Amino acid sequence: MVAFKQVLLAIDFEETSPDVIEMGVEVARRFDAQLIVLHAFCVYPPPYMEGFYLKLEKVLHDARATLDRTVTKIRERYPKVEGVLVQGEPWEEIPRLAKKYGADLIVMGTHGRRGLPRLFLGSVAERVVRLSNVPVLTVASPREGHPHSVDGPSQVVRAAEDAGAEV
């Protein structure tokens, strides 16, 4: 039986985050695993640098405050949680920190971009899946009219049980 002991939950504070958080918490709870909530972000300097450091400090402060609030809310439901904030390209930082913390599962969202937005913005989830040495559970962004909107962790648990895993 696969047993996850360290679950890295990568969040971006976007519209998919509540679904991703719910999935990560439920998986951690099912396995009594430590939950590491990670927010990795990258700030690109403007063409002119004047005042950039003040803006970067505000971004860092706001990101820390949002992460702390998120971890506090999760801790009310699941006490084995800690928050990690890191500045860097998320697609590089998520696998790096999974290795650093000994995570044996990464849970993260995917925005489901298509066409030009995907070409220009790329897919963090796709890169993480390719670079990670551990399994990556992606939580799709519910799209209007999409038949497979997120039904919480129960779908994952049922699929694992159907495959013969003990959950």
Summary of the structure (lengths in Angstrom):
residues: 167
radius of gyration: 16.6
end to end distance: 8.7
largest distance: 58.5
contacts: 477
relative contact order: 0.21
helix: 46%
strand: 19%
